[in-house]
Amino acid sequence: MKTLPAFPAPAGVSHITEQGMTLRDYFAAKALPMAIQEMNDAESYNINDAAIVAYQYADAMMDAR
């Protein structure tokens, strides 16, 4: 999977060396509330499970993209 920046520097801007979070991380952050809600609806869960689910959503969004 190609790593893409979520907020790339504008063309011609050379003084920005850090690209920040990846698009995959951005998608996971957006999906995290839904993943937490899914975990809250389950009888038992570990908070790490919510993060894993959020990245599963992000990977699906990256594939669909």
C-alpha positions as a Python dict, from the first residue, in 0.01 Angstrom:
ca = {
    (1, 'M'): (0, 0, 0),
    (2, 'K'): (143, 337, -100),
    (3, 'T'): (199, 583, 186),
    (4, 'L'): (30, 913, 111),
    (5, 'P'): (37, 1227, 325),
    (6, 'A'): (-298, 1345, 464),
    (7, 'F'): (-201, 1710, 424),
    (8, 'P'): (69, 1737, 159),
    (9, 'A'): (275, 2055, 121),
    (10, 'P'): (170, 2274, -171),
    (11, 'A'): (370, 2236, -490),
    (12, 'G'): (685, 2445, -490),
    (13, 'V'): (711, 2471, -109),
    (14, 'S'): (1052, 2337, -21),
    (15, 'H'): (1089, 2448, 343),
    (16, 'I'): (838, 2188, 471),
    (17, 'T'): (1026, 1866, 532),
    (18, 'E'): (775, 1676, 747),
    (19, 'Q'): (457, 1562, 578),
    (20, 'G'): (270, 1490, 901),
    (21, 'M'): (26, 1203, 938),
    (22, 'T'): (-44, 964, 658),
    (23, 'L'): (-377, 946, 482),
    (24, 'R'): (-426, 601, 640),
    (25, 'D'): (-375, 752, 988),
    (26, 'Y'): (-623, 1029, 906),
    (27, 'F'): (-885, 778, 792),
    (28, 'A'): (-827, 570, 1107),
    (29, 'A'): (-871, 877, 1326),
    (30, 'K'): (-1199, 958, 1152),
    (31, 'A'): (-1317, 596, 1194),
    (32, 'L'): (-1213, 566, 1559),
    (33, 'P'): (-1539, 702, 1711),
    (34, 'M'): (-1741, 443, 1519),
    (35, 'A'): (-1496, 169, 1619),
    (36, 'I'): (-1523, 273, 1985),
    (37, 'Q'): (-1903, 266, 1961),
    (38, 'E'): (-1886, -84, 1813),
    (39, 'M'): (-1667, -192, 2103),
    (40, 'N'): (-1903, -28, 2355),
    (41, 'D'): (-2190, -229, 2207),
    (42, 'A'): (-1994, -553, 2258),
    (43, 'E'): (-2011, -734, 2591),
    (44, 'S'): (-1638, -702, 2653),
    (45, 'Y'): (-1350, -543, 2470),
    (46, 'N'): (-1002, -408, 2499),
    (47, 'I'): (-936, -49, 2390),
    (48, 'N'): (-667, -183, 2155),
    (49, 'D'): (-946, -365, 1971),
    (50, 'A'): (-1104, -29, 1883),
    (51, 'A'): (-774, 91, 1735),
    (52, 'I'): (-740, -228, 1532),
    (53, 'V'): (-1095, -191, 1398),
    (54, 'A'): (-1031, 176, 1313),
    (55, 'Y'): (-730, 75, 1103),
    (56, 'Q'): (-935, -198, 936),
    (57, 'Y'): (-1181, 71, 831),
    (58, 'A'): (-891, 289, 716),
    (59, 'D'): (-745, 6, 510),
    (60, 'A'): (-1084, -52, 347),
    (61, 'M'): (-1107, 320, 264),
    (62, 'M'): (-755, 316, 119),
    (63, 'D'): (-845, 14, -96),
    (64, 'A'): (-1168, 176, -214),
    (65, 'R'): (-982, 492, -297),
}
